[in-house]
Each structure stands twice: as structure tokens, then as C-alpha cells.
Amino acid sequence: MPPLVIMLQGVNMKTKAIRLHGINDLRLDEFELPEIREDEILAKVVSDSICMSSHKLAMLGASHKRVRHDLSKQQPMLGHEFCGIIEKTGDKWKDKFKPGDKFVIQPALNYPGEDGRPTLWAPGYSYEYIGGAATYIILPKEVMEMDCLLSYNADNFYMGSLAEPMSCIVGAFHAQYHTTTGSYVHSMGIVEGGSMALLAGVGPMGLGAIDYAINNPRKPALLVVTDIDGKRLQRAAQLLTVEAARKNGVELIYVNTNELSNPVDHLKFLNGGKLFDDVFVFAPVKPVLEMGDRLLGRDGCLNFFAGPTDTGFSASLNFYDVHYESHHIVGTSGGNTDDLRESISMMNEGSLNPVFMVTHIGGLDAAAQATIDLDKIPGGKKLIYTHKKLPLTAIDDFGERGKTDAFFAKLAEICDCHGNLWSAEAEKYLLENAPGI
């Protein structure tokens, strides 16, 4: 079905959007968008996946670092993992972007402020008229000027929504660094052919990291993935198999540390008695971070990937090893535009397939509460179709709902044909048959 393009000349458009009004005060508002300026673009959002960062935004409200306005006067749209269609371009961009083009956004704009330093302002946090949890949006000049509006040519939208979280993973891998013996030159990236541990690594972002670790050109030889949830570990092992990793030259081992009296010694044993070159921590939990520190070998790099909500979050690290063992610590929050391009390219060629990150589907009417409750809802990514009215529903529950709802019965049938995963076929059926918001 060709994308619907609505051309408006000199007419304001109404939009529906989830906006931040205060701490855990998210509202589905309907309001008019202004006519776009010559350096702006009007766009239709089709899909948006909910990020834990949006949950943290809801928890913190106006105190979040990326909120820049008085919330009593201006409320930012939520959502930054979105994919859609360009509807209308301002004159400045008419030769580069066309109505009907699909797009994705790199929300980490790093737009320079008055002092010339990059600001924290980003779609989904800081802007009145752009966010993924909306029907229609206005892309401000900053997005295009920073080359953060990227074309997306696949036959679906949901993978476009997953490109941004995957770019965060890509960026984290590129941010790792190690030293070059005898010099002060850093070698960027993970140790190729080295050992890597992903701690608390079978959540949605951890799954993406496993996928990238075993499929990108720069691979570890050993990849140990830990968690304390047996069911999540089992699902990860079914989706990203030890056999598939081995074919790509990676020895993949899943470990339930909840079953071990001494996880550090066991993980060292798996690595031939050695410590690890690269360690990623996917949960803002003090004991997990401290375990990561104890697993780090000489010239090792620890990436604290999980962003805490507690501004005073801290953990004990061994600074003797920082000095004598050349330990490095990195924190990454988001990727850059090159990381997003790499994600899209790998998905297009089939070497990355992050669809397994998606476990729930919903409409825009479900997005506010799902964002607030995100840390309490099991599973992976919650994918929202912004022009639809649907309860947030786990793919695993489609069959049960389908006993009384023909729409969900058909979705269950389609997903069953795709290994109980979301797909372009399921998305097409939803877009054509789900009720509008």
C-alpha cells in the first residue's frame, strides 16, 4: 500500500501527541501545529518504540537535563525512536527531501548553543512540535542542519523505529578504547578477537548488543552474556543461538548468575582463567557495576551503558587497577548519525535483525501509561503505531485476545508464521485494519 501523503498549503494541521506536563504527568493532547517555516519540514509519524529514557523523562519531569522550557507554558512531545513519512518541505529543503519519502531521525542533535558548545536539546525531550509519540510533527531546522534526518527505504516502519536504539549500541561499541603499547594513542573500539562480557544483557538493548557483537565486522572471540532471569536468558538463547554465533567466529555463552555462588570466578573460568577485555553493564545496579569492575582485565574498558535515574548513583571501583592495570571507564548515551547510518545499512543488508527486541504492540492511546509503567512491564520493546487506537498487548497474548477479537486472531496467525515475531506482514495488516485514534 503506497504511503498516504497529505499536501496542505497555508492550512494548519491538527496533531495528537503525548506531551510532558510534569512528573509522571503525560497527556494525549490534540492541538494545531503552526504552518511550517521555510527551514522546517512537516512529517507524519507512523511508528515509535518506547525507550527507557522516555520513562526516566516522565519520572523526572522538569528536572530532566534535556527539558529546556517551563512546563506550565510549553510541553515537549515525547518519543525519539520513530519512523514516518515526509508530508511537506519548506523551501530551504525542497531539493533534498520530498513529500512521500520515508525517514528516521537521529535525536542526538548536538546542536551548538550560543557559547558554541553542543546542547542537550533533542526531539522527544526538548521540543514542542517534534516527538515520536505523535501523529504529525514539525522538524525544526536543527534536525536538517545537523544532518540528522535520514532517508529510510525499507518496506516497513518498525525497523526504522529500531534503528535509533540500535545506533546507541553501535555507538557504545565504537566508544570503547584501549591503549597502543608504548604510546598515548588510543585504539578505538572493542578488542577484535578478544573477550567480552555483557552483564544484565538480555533486555531489549542487551539483545541488540548480542546481535551486533556477533554480526559486525569487529567481533570478540568470546562473548559471555549474563542475567538473573532464567526465562529471559532462555528466550535470548533461542533467538540468538550459540550455533549461529559460532558460525560467525564467536563463542557465545549464556550464564544465569543468580545460580552461582561466585559469579566472577565462574566467568573468569569461562575465559580460561583470564579477565575480560571489554565489559558492558546494562543495568544501573551497584552490585552489577562492581562485578563488571572486578571482571576487567589489563587495559580493559568498562562501558556503563545503562543510564540511572538517581543523580547520586555511585559504586565502588578499584582505582588501584585504574592506575596499575590501565582500566578505562566509558559511559555512552545515544549514538551519532554515522552510528544510525551503520544500523540502517546493516539492517538493509540483513546482517542485523533487531525485530526480536519488540514484544508489545499498541496504539497512541496506550503510549502515555506504557511510558510511565515501562519499568514494570515485562518483555522488550513496546512499539506504538501513532495513528491507531489499540491497547498495549504482548505478541504472546495475541492468541488469547484473538478468541474474542478477530483482529488479534489474524495478528496471532501472522506472527505465528514468523516465529512469533513482529514482521512487515503483521505491520501492514495492522495499518490497514486497526481502528484509528
PAKOL-342355 format. One record per residue (C-alpha): x, y, z; residue number from 1; chain. Coordinates in Angstrom, 2 decimals. Each point is the difference from the previous one (the first is absolute). Last residue first. Example, Ala and Ser with C-alpha at 12.3 -4.5 7.8 and 13.67 -1.06 7.14 Angstrom:
<nodes>
u:v:w:pos:unit
13.67:-1.06:7.14:2:A .
-1.37:-3.44:0.66:1:A .
</nodes>
This chain:
<nodes>
u:v:w:pos:unit
-7.01:7.13:17.04:437:A .
-0.80:-2.15:-3.00:436:A .
-1.24:-3.58:0.35:435:A .
2.39:-2.77:-1.12:434:A .
-0.60:-1.45:-3.47:433:A .
2.36:1.40:-2.63:432:A .
2.84:1.08:2.27:431:A .
-0.29:-3.21:2.01:430:A .
0.07:-2.25:-3.07:429:A .
3.04:1.80:-1.37:428:A .
1.76:-0.27:3.36:427:A .
-0.65:-3.73:0.21:426:A .
1.38:-0.54:-3.51:425:A .
3.04:2.18:0.70:424:A .
0.72:-2.19:3.02:423:A .
-0.40:-0.40:3.76:422:A .
1.26:-3.27:1.44:421:A .
-1.85:-3.18:0.96:420:A .
2.35:-1.99:-2.30:419:A .
-1.22:1.87:-3.07:418:A .
-2.98:-2.17:-0.92:417:A .
-1.20:0.21:3.59:416:A .
0.08:3.79:-0.34:415:A .
-2.48:-0.12:-2.88:414:A .
-2.43:-2.29:1.83:413:A .
0.21:2.07:3.17:412:A .
-0.70:3.16:-2.01:411:A .
-3.05:-1.71:-1.53:410:A .
-1.34:-0.98:3.42:409:A .
0.76:3.51:1.25:408:A .
-2.35:1.51:-2.58:407:A .
-2.59:-2.75:0.49:406:A .
-0.44:0.90:3.67:405:A .
-1.55:-2.47:2.48:404:A .
2.40:-2.94:-0.22:403:A .
2.55:2.35:-1.60:402:A .
0.76:1.53:3.36:401:A .
1.48:-3.35:1.05:400:A .
1.91:-0.37:-3.27:399:A .
1.39:3.52:0.10:398:A .
1.36:-0.54:3.52:397:A .
3.55:-1.02:-0.98:396:A .
0.16:3.13:-2.19:395:A .
-0.52:1.96:3.21:394:A .
-2.80:2.55:-0.18:393:A .
-0.10:3.75:0.61:392:A .
-3.62:0.84:-0.70:391:A .
-0.66:1.28:-3.51:390:A .
-1.10:3.28:-1.57:389:A .
2.11:0.63:-3.07:388:A .
1.66:3.02:-1.61:387:A .
3.06:-0.24:2.25:386:A .
0.88:-3.62:-0.46:385:A .
1.89:-0.70:3.23:384:A .
2.64:-2.70:0.46:383:A .
0.78:-1.06:3.59:382:A .
3.51:-1.44:-0.02:381:A .
0.88:-2.95:2.21:380:A .
-1.87:-2.13:2.47:379:A .
-1.45:0.72:3.41:378:A .
-1.92:3.19:0.81:377:A .
1.08:1.52:3.33:376:A .
2.84:2.18:-1.28:375:A .
-2.24:1.31:-2.78:374:A .
-2.83:1.07:2.30:373:A .
0.20:3.75:-0.78:372:A .
0.74:-0.63:-3.68:371:A .
-2.78:-2.59:-0.28:370:A .
-2.40:2.44:1.63:369:A .
0.72:2.67:-2.60:368:A .
0.24:-2.30:-3.02:367:A .
-3.30:-1.87:0.23:366:A .
-2.14:2.52:-1.91:365:A .
2.75:0.21:-2.63:364:A .
-0.63:-3.62:-0.94:363:A .
1.66:-3.15:1.26:362:A .
2.35:-2.89:-0.77:361:A .
2.14:-1.95:2.47:360:A .
3.04:-2.31:-0.27:359:A .
2.33:1.84:-2.37:358:A .
3.75:-0.63:0.55:357:A .
-0.26:-3.13:-2.17:356:A .
-0.44:2.34:-2.98:355:A .
3.68:0.99:0.37:354:A .
1.07:-1.70:-3.24:353:A .
3.58:0.99:-0.77:352:A .
1.98:-1.59:-2.85:351:A .
-3.01:0.28:-2.30:350:A .
1.48:2.44:-2.51:349:A .
-2.61:2.62:0.86:348:A .
0.50:-0.58:3.73:347:A .
3.75:0.47:-0.33:346:A .
-0.45:3.22:-1.98:345:A .
-2.58:1.40:2.41:344:A .
2.24:-0.66:3.01:343:A .
3.06:1.43:-1.74:342:A .
-1.93:3.14:-0.93:341:A .
-1.12:0.35:3.61:340:A .
3.57:-0.35:1.23:339:A .
1.10:2.64:-2.51:338:A .
-2.71:2.30:1.34:337:A .
1.18:-0.31:3.58:336:A .
-0.86:-2.49:2.72:335:A .
-1.84:0.35:3.28:334:A .
1.27:0.31:3.55:333:A .
3.45:-1.52:0.41:332:A .
1.99:-0.37:3.20:331:A .
3.60:-1.15:-0.17:330:A .
2.41:-1.24:2.67:329:A .
3.57:-1.05:-0.73:328:A .
2.24:-2.29:2.07:327:A .
3.73:0.45:-0.51:326:A .
0.96:-2.88:2.34:325:A .
2.21:2.07:2.32:324:A .
-1.93:3.26:0.32:323:A .
-3.57:-1.02:-0.75:322:A .
0.75:-3.26:1.77:321:A .
0.88:1.85:3.22:320:A .
-3.13:2.00:-0.70:319:A .
-2.19:-3.00:0.72:318:A .
-3.55:1.21:-0.48:317:A .
-2.71:0.35:2.62:316:A .
-3.39:1.10:-1.27:315:A .
-1.91:3.23:-0.42:314:A .
-3.48:1.29:-0.84:313:A .
-0.45:3.56:1.28:312:A .
-2.11:1.17:-2.95:311:A .
-2.25:-3.02:0.52:310:A .
-1.72:-0.64:-3.32:309:A .
2.83:-2.25:-1.16:308:A .
1.13:-0.37:-3.65:307:A .
0.98:-3.53:-0.98:306:A .
3.04:-0.20:-2.28:305:A .
2.76:0.13:2.59:304:A .
2.76:-1.11:-2.37:303:A .
3.05:-1.52:1.71:302:A .
3.19:-0.08:-2.07:301:A .
2.89:-2.38:0.67:300:A .
3.67:1.00:-0.19:299:A .
0.71:-2.87:2.41:298:A .
-3.11:-2.01:0.76:297:A .
-3.47:1.07:1.13:296:A .
-2.12:-2.58:1.83:295:A .
0.25:1.76:3.38:294:A .
-1.29:3.25:-1.52:293:A .
-2.93:-1.79:-1.60:292:A .
-0.86:-1.52:3.37:291:A .
-0.06:3.52:1.44:290:A .
-2.44:1.07:-2.71:289:A .
-2.23:-2.98:0.70:288:A .
0.14:0.57:3.78:287:A .
-0.97:3.70:-0.46:286:A .
-2.94:-0.51:-2.36:285:A .
-0.49:2.33:-2.96:284:A .
-0.53:-2.96:-2.35:283:A .
1.64:-0.66:-3.39:282:A .
3.65:-0.16:1.09:281:A .
2.44:-0.62:-2.87:280:A .
3.42:-1.58:0.55:279:A .
2.83:-0.05:-2.55:278:A .
3.41:-1.66:0.33:277:A .
-1.04:-2.59:2.58:276:A .
1.85:-1.72:2.86:275:A .
1.78:-3.31:-0.49:274:A .
-0.51:-3.46:1.44:273:A .
-0.68:-1.50:-3.41:272:A .
-2.79:2.47:-0.72:271:A .
-2.72:-2.32:1.32:270:A .
2.02:-0.28:3.23:269:A .
0.02:3.80:0.30:268:A .
-3.81:-0.08:-0.28:267:A .
-0.17:-2.59:2.76:266:A .
2.37:1.92:2.28:265:A .
-2.03:3.19:-0.42:264:A .
-3.34:-1.77:0.51:263:A .
0.92:-1.45:3.42:262:A .
-2.96:-1.83:1.55:261:A .
-1.61:-0.48:-3.40:260:A .
-3.67:-0.65:-0.84:259:A .
-0.97:3.68:-0.12:258:A .
2.89:0.48:-2.44:257:A .
-2.02:-1.67:-2.75:256:A .
2.60:-0.33:-2.75:255:A .
-0.32:0.01:-3.80:254:A .
3.14:-0.89:-1.99:253:A .
0.80:1.10:-3.56:252:A .
3.25:-1.09:-1.68:251:A .
0.23:2.36:-2.96:250:A .
1.34:-0.94:-3.45:249:A .
-3.10:0.81:-2.00:248:A .
-1.04:-3.66:-0.19:247:A .
0.51:-0.11:3.77:246:A .
-2.53:2.81:0.46:245:A .
-2.61:-1.94:-1.97:244:A .
0.62:-3.10:2.09:243:A .
-0.20:1.82:3.33:242:A .
-3.38:1.31:-1.04:241:A .
-1.35:3.50:-0.03:240:A .
-3.77:-0.50:0.10:239:A .
-0.14:-3.24:2.01:238:A .
2.85:0.99:2.33:237:A .
-1.63:3.38:0.59:236:A .
-3.32:-1.65:0.87:235:A .
1.73:-2.31:2.49:234:A .
1.87:2.90:1.59:233:A .
-3.26:1.93:0.36:232:A .
-1.64:-2.99:1.65:231:A .
2.92:-0.57:2.36:230:A .
0.11:3.56:1.29:229:A .
3.27:0.68:1.85:228:A .
1.96:1.18:-3.04:227:A .
3.36:-0.61:-1.63:226:A .
1.39:-0.04:-3.53:225:A .
3.53:-1.30:-0.69:224:A .
1.40:0.79:-3.45:223:A .
3.31:-1.59:-0.96:222:A .
1.88:0.62:-3.27:221:A .
-1.13:3.63:-0.03:220:A .
-1.16:1.42:-3.32:219:A .
0.91:2.97:-2.20:218:A .
-1.90:-0.64:-3.28:217:A .
-3.45:0.25:1.63:216:A .
-2.08:-3.15:0.35:215:A .
0.83:-1.64:3.35:214:A .
0.33:3.19:2.05:213:A .
-2.90:1.71:-1.79:212:A .
-2.49:-2.75:0.85:211:A .
1.28:-0.24:3.57:210:A .
-0.29:3.78:0.37:209:A .
-3.55:-0.03:-1.36:208:A .
-0.91:-2.65:2.55:207:A .
1.53:2.17:2.72:206:A .
-2.10:2.93:-1.14:205:A .
-3.22:-2.00:0.26:204:A .
0.96:-1.64:3.32:203:A .
2.32:-2.99:-0.19:202:A .
3.27:1.56:1.16:201:A .
-0.10:0.46:3.75:200:A .
3.78:-0.08:-0.50:199:A .
1.41:-0.23:-3.53:198:A .
3.51:-1.47:0.21:197:A .
2.56:0.20:-2.80:196:A .
3.22:-1.86:-0.79:195:A .
2.31:0.87:-2.86:194:A .
0.04:-0.81:-3.71:193:A .
-0.30:3.70:-0.78:192:A .
0.38:1.97:3.21:191:A .
-2.98:2.36:0.08:190:A .
0.18:3.38:-1.70:189:A .
2.56:2.79:-0.12:188:A .
3.74:-0.59:0.32:187:A .
1.27:2.85:2.13:186:A .
3.32:1.64:-0.74:185:A .
2.05:0.87:3.07:184:A .
2.88:-2.22:-1.02:183:A .
2.02:-3.01:1.13:182:A .
-2.76:-2.53:-0.50:181:A .
-3.03:1.41:-1.80:180:A .
-2.70:0.46:2.59:179:A .
-3.58:-1.19:-0.04:178:A .
-3.27:1.68:-0.81:177:A .
-3.71:-0.72:-0.02:176:A .
-2.02:2.82:-1.60:175:A .
-0.54:-1.98:-3.23:174:A .
-1.83:-2.75:1.87:173:A .
-2.15:2.54:1.81:172:A .
-0.80:1.80:-3.24:171:A .
-1.23:-3.21:-1.62:170:A .
-2.19:-0.65:3.04:169:A .
-1.49:3.50:-0.13:168:A .
-0.46:-0.46:-3.76:167:A .
-2.10:-3.10:0.73:166:A .
-2.31:2.14:2.11:165:A .
-0.35:2.39:-2.96:164:A .
-0.48:-2.67:-2.69:163:A .
-2.84:-1.66:1.92:162:A .
-2.57:2.57:-1.12:161:A .
1.15:-0.48:-3.59:160:A .
-0.46:-3.73:0.48:159:A .
-3.61:0.72:0.94:158:A .
-0.73:1.98:-3.15:157:A .
-0.08:-2.64:-2.72:156:A .
0.92:-0.57:-3.66:155:A .
3.48:1.49:0.49:154:A .
1.19:3.30:-1.49:153:A .
0.95:2.23:2.91:152:A .
1.42:3.44:-0.72:151:A .
1.80:1.72:2.85:150:A .
-0.79:3.21:1.87:149:A .
2.90:0.63:2.40:148:A .
2.21:1.96:-2.40:147:A .
0.67:2.62:2.71:146:A .
-1.67:2.69:-2.14:145:A .
-2.93:-2.33:-0.66:144:A .
-0.86:-0.65:3.62:143:A .
0.85:3.54:1.13:142:A .
-2.44:1.50:-2.52:141:A .
-2.97:-1.28:1.97:140:A .
-1.93:-3.12:-1.08:139:A .
-3.70:0.68:0.48:138:A .
-2.12:-2.91:1.19:137:A .
-3.11:-2.00:-0.88:136:A .
-1.55:-3.01:1.75:135:A .
2.00:0.18:3.19:134:A .
2.05:-2.16:2.37:133:A .
3.16:0.42:-2.07:132:A .
0.76:3.57:0.99:131:A .
0.15:3.36:-1.75:130:A .
-2.24:3.02:0.53:129:A .
0.69:1.32:3.48:128:A .
3.64:-1.04:0.16:127:A .
2.28:-1.04:2.85:126:A .
-0.44:-3.65:0.86:125:A .
-1.23:-2.08:-2.92:124:A .
2.11:1.89:-2.52:123:A .
3.27:1.09:1.64:122:A .
1.51:2.93:1.87:121:A .
3.18:-1.00:1.85:120:A .
2.00:2.90:-1.44:119:A .
3.33:-0.22:-1.79:118:A .
2.44:2.84:0.84:117:A .
0.15:3.12:-2.16:116:A .
-0.80:2.31:2.91:115:A .
-3.37:0.89:-1.56:114:A .
-0.86:-3.66:-0.29:113:A .
1.32:-2.56:-2.46:112:A .
-2.36:-2.79:-1.10:111:A .
1.15:-3.35:1.34:110:A .
-2.93:-1.51:-1.93:109:A .
-0.30:-3.27:1.92:108:A .
-3.48:-0.70:-1.38:107:A .
1.25:-1.80:-3.15:106:A .
-3.25:-0.09:-1.94:105:A .
-1.49:-2.49:-2.44:104:A .
-1.60:0.70:-3.35:103:A .
-2.35:-1.21:-2.71:102:A .
-0.32:2.29:-3.00:101:A .
-3.59:0.77:-1.08:100:A .
0.55:3.75:-0.23:99:A .
3.58:0.63:-1.13:98:A .
3.23:0.85:1.81:97:A .
3.17:1.46:-1.56:96:A .
-1.28:2.47:-2.61:95:A .
-2.92:1.16:2.15:94:A .
2.19:0.64:3.05:93:A .
0.22:3.80:0.15:92:A .
-3.48:0.41:-1.49:91:A .
-1.67:-1.72:2.95:90:A .
-0.93:-3.60:-0.53:89:A .
-3.40:-1.70:0.25:88:A .
-1.20:-3.48:0.93:87:A .
3.17:-1.94:0.80:86:A .
-0.83:-3.53:1.10:85:A .
0.72:-1.78:3.26:84:A .
2.38:-1.74:2.36:83:A .
0.48:0.53:3.69:82:A .
2.29:-0.71:2.90:81:A .
-0.07:3.45:1.64:80:A .
-3.25:0.12:1.93:79:A .
-1.63:2.71:2.10:78:A .
-1.33:3.37:-1.14:77:A .
1.19:2.94:2.07:76:A .
-2.41:2.14:2.04:75:A .
0.25:3.77:-0.07:74:A .
-1.48:2.46:2.50:73:A .
-0.48:-1.91:3.26:72:A .
2.87:-2.25:-1.06:71:A .
2.48:2.89:0.15:70:A .
2.34:-0.90:-2.84:69:A .
3.40:-1.72:-0.39:68:A .
-0.60:-3.63:0.88:67:A .
3.14:-1.99:-0.96:66:A .
1.52:-0.06:3.49:65:A .
-3.15:-1.42:1.60:64:A .
-1.13:2.20:2.91:63:A .
-3.20:0.99:-1.83:62:A .
-1.40:-3.52:0.20:61:A .
2.30:-2.47:1.73:60:A .
-2.10:-3.17:-0.15:59:A .
-1.46:0.80:-3.43:58:A .
3.49:0.66:-1.39:57:A .
1.20:-3.27:1.53:56:A .
-2.80:-1.82:-1.84:55:A .
1.05:1.79:-3.19:54:A .
3.55:-1.28:0.56:53:A .
-1.41:-3.51:0.32:52:A .
-0.89:0.36:-3.67:51:A .
-3.45:-0.49:-1.49:50:A .
-0.03:-1.00:-3.66:49:A .
-1.61:2.41:-2.44:48:A .
-1.81:-0.83:-3.22:47:A .
-1.86:1.98:-2.66:46:A .
1.02:3.62:0.56:45:A .
-1.20:2.45:-2.68:44:A .
2.34:2.84:-0.86:43:A .
0.03:3.77:-0.55:42:A .
3.46:1.38:-0.76:41:A .
1.67:3.23:1.13:40:A .
2.35:2.62:-1.54:39:A .
-2.68:1.87:-1.98:38:A .
-2.25:0.11:3.05:37:A .
-2.72:-2.56:0.63:36:A .
-3.58:1.10:0.64:35:A .
-0.71:-0.38:3.70:34:A .
-1.04:-3.34:1.45:33:A .
-3.47:-0.11:1.46:32:A .
-0.85:-1.88:3.18:31:A .
-1.05:-3.38:1.35:30:A .
1.58:-1.16:3.23:29:A .
0.65:-3.53:1.27:28:A .
1.35:0.81:3.42:27:A .
3.07:-0.97:2.00:26:A .
0.17:1.04:3.63:25:A .
2.50:-2.37:1.59:24:A .
1.86:3.09:1.25:23:A .
-1.33:2.95:-1.99:22:A .
-1.86:1.00:-3.16:21:A .
1.89:-2.19:-2.48:20:A .
-1.83:-0.48:-3.30:19:A .
-1.41:-3.01:-1.82:18:A .
-1.13:1.26:-3.37:17:A .
-3.05:0.48:-2.20:16:A .
0.41:2.36:-2.91:15:A .
-2.19:2.54:-1.73:14:A .
1.31:1.58:-3.18:13:A .
0.20:3.69:-0.84:12:A .
-0.87:0.95:-3.56:11:A .
2.21:2.14:-2.25:10:A .
0.43:-2.75:-2.55:9:A .
-0.66:-3.52:1.18:8:A .
1.12:-3.14:-1.77:7:A .
-0.93:-3.26:1.71:6:A .
2.09:-2.97:-1.07:5:A .
-1.33:-3.48:0.56:4:A .
2.71:-2.61:-0.39:3:A .
-0.51:-2.54:-2.80:2:A .
-1.63:-3.31:1.03:1:A .
</nodes>
